[in-house]
């Protein structure tokens, strides 16, 4: 079916090319018999446009020369403007930047004089394209954004599609990814209206890469899959490019089955096509996949091959990833001396890339201001007149030199007078400054008193919250335990009843313990008495210790634990990190049902250690996600009606931020939740 569609497209292309040639011949015949007037210029312009579209530039230039002479003799300004514009387009197509720019500026002046706003917009669009092609992104944006309003108003979809794509490219190059996504989405909408299959494929691919950079991996996967599904030809070259990236995105979700499928197909295709750039990405991702699945020998072989290719083709981004993965590999194999060498190479290359990268934030700001500058075209018009003004000013100064010197002398006298006045008033100003300094000191003291009062009020609020929670939730758990003990003392329980009540007693004891544990840490954090004591510690050891605490509860609830944790080191207060892991594991257990799974994992990202605790439980609604990490007592019931204080995640956030880290969550209601914790791998700059 795909071959038939490809054949149809080829036939249509041949038919279209034949019809274009026939149309050109028809216009040429018509041109030969026309009188030497403006009508002949218009016909010639149609012919030039058709020749430009089929890239017969030399032939088009011959007609441009003839039409230019005729337009000049007739003083036909509209024709001169159009011919000048098309001549510049041809120079641009031939990469003759100087002649193209000069031609565009001349055409623009003529279009402005004719009040032809569409002509001005087309010129600005063309200048923007050529500047972006040369790497002048801010300058290109200035012209493209100027053209957009006119093109949008006239609904010129073909021109708009090209302009949107190039604006998106420029924003991408200056690291403004949100704007790049917005303009790519606009381009995609128009490309779909135009049924532009090739353009749609390129834009989907660009959107996928942008969402991947922003770590919105699910959206990246969707757009990569659209590239494959929406491409009629969907040939091996396209699959060879997309499969390695698609496999890498699935790997970030720990979906090893799909990641493996796409990466293996990508490896086979790129090996056959001998495409080293795509093969490099595939090998790095395969190495990462096998590393996460503890297939260390295979991972090492693939990563070494990736490193060799990265050095050969000088792909520094993938070489950086290779160094990071080799650090993890040798750390896992407990070859810490080699791991340190890889880590040093990683940071050396990263620092080198950061130094060599072009920082364009100021250019982005300039281009944004230009977007709102309604006088852009007027400023452009003024430029040709500057030389005349300069000459006139020079004549003025030559003629009135004595008057000019007299004015300078008068200015000097006035300056001396002002200096004397300043010296006289200096003492008064100094006295005023002293008074102002005293007032500022008094204001600072008042602010300090105000802050102390506020702190005391906060401490009092903490006390009230503590008593409220202790009197309610802790009291319930302890009352249940006391009731059980009373029954046991009175001998009112049979052995069978005793055995049945033990899990409930254990659950109440655990709840009371975790509640008290959270309350104490929360109250300490609120009273500003938590001080981290950071050291290097093993992430995997913490997981092992904390999983043991919930093994019995997991078994009784029918929940499976999947352990993808690796031996790796983080820099922080171990006891605080243990509190966070214990809370996150307890939460995952609380919101899972019989048959659900809890997955723990960790990996290195940009010199940081990222820990994830994922569950396939009931998930969290969008409106509740915003309430999770706030300093409040927001809580919901667990799957077995387990209670909570709502303080656990608030404590987790404070403890992680005290250790220069971050905590966040991704969740879909009914599917599950994943909590991420990021900690540094070494002492941050400024810490002692």
Secondary structure, DSSP 8 states (H G I E B T S, - for coil): -HHHHHHHHHHHHHHHHHHHHHHHHHHHHHHHTS-SSHHHHHHHHHHHHHHHHTT-HHHHHHHHHHHHHHHHHHT-HHHHHHHHHHHHHHHHHTT-HHHHHHHHHHHHHHHHHTT-HHHHHHHHHHHHHHHHHTT-HHHHHHHHHHHHHHHHHHT-HHHHHHHHHHHHHHHHHTT-HHHHHHHHHHHHHHHHHTT-HHHHHHHHHHHHHHHHHTT-HHHHHHHHHHHHHH-SS--HHHHHHHHHHHHHHHHHTT-HHHHHHHHHHHHHHHHHHT-HHHHHHHHHHHHHHHHHTT-HHHHHHHHHHHHHHHHHHT-HHHHHHHHHHHHHHHHHTT-HHHHHHHHHHHHHHHHHHHHHS---HHHHHHHHHHHT-TTHHHHHHHGGGHHHHHHHHHHHHHHTHHHHHHHHHHHHHHHHHHHHHHHHHHHHHHHHHHHHHHHHHHHHHHHHHHHHHHHHHHHHHHHHHHHHHIIIIIHHHHHHHHHHHHHHHHT---HHHHHHHHHHHHHHHHHHHHHHHHHHHHHHHHTT------EEEEHHHHHHHHHHHHHHHHHHHT-EEEEE----EEEE-HHHHHHHHHHHHHHHHHT--TT-EEEEEEEEETTEEEEEEEE-SS---HHHHTTTTSSS------TT-----S-HHHHHHHHHHHTT-EEEEEEETTTEEEEEEEEESS--TT--
